[in-house]
Each structure stands twice: as structure tokens, then as C-alpha cells.
Amino acid sequence: MRFTEHELTAALTGAAKSLHASRKEVRKRGLDPDAAWEELGRYQRFQLLDGLGTQILPVLVALPDVAVAPGTRPTFTTDQVRTAVEQHVGDGLGRMKRAVVVKARTMLVQNALSHLPPRMDPDALGHSEA
């Protein structure tokens, strides 16, 4: 699937925020995901984004092409996401560990997909007549 740089950044950042917000220390303090994200230092954010990027971005690019109407988000079935994840999980894992990794990474990619912004109409983007 072809995504813009903005879409990939929004998906990765959204997944990182929700993953960080699910940590026990953050939940105990009752912070919302954006406030918890802002409390992180720049290097801590980088480490989180870097780790997630190696797991999420190759899978997002491997998703099949789907038609996306302007103003909507691309939608994928769980099977499509799982298939793309399975292509990127190494073969060196045992059967049980591989199943756990595939399930967890599928949920992570679905979380990232939920943070994608709606597609913009390419014809309506900033064409001004001077």
C-alpha cells in the first residue's frame, strides 16, 4: 500500500502514544496519552518511535493496495494485516513464540492503522489561481 510520509508519521506516532499510555506508571497517574507523550524527553520518544518503526513500517508498506475515497481512511481485514505481518516475522522462532509475535504485531499494526488521518483529495490540495 502506498502511504504518504504524513500518514506513516501519524500512524507511527499514534501507535507510540497509545503504547506509552498503556504502561502501568502512566495509567496509575491518570494521564491522557498526549500529556504522557509530552512528558517524555526527546530521546525517549526517539527510542520508542525507532523500536516501533522497525516493527510497523515494513508491514504497512506490505499491505495490499486498496481504493481509498477522499475523506476516508484505508481499511484492511484482520487476515490482510496478519498475512503482511507473517511475511516480516523471521523463521527462527519456535511455533508458539511465532504465534505470539504475529498476534501482538497484528494488533500493533491495527492500532497504527486506526491513527491514520483521512485521505485528502489530491485535486483540492492548494491549487490557487494567481
Protein Blocks (a to p, Z undefined) as FASTA:
>chain_A
ZZdfklmmmmmmmmmmmmmmmpmklmmnopafklmmmmpcfklmmmmmmmmmmmmmmmmm
mpccddddehiacdddfklmmmmmmmmpcfkbcfklmmmmmmmmmmmmmmmmmmpccddd
fklgopacZZ
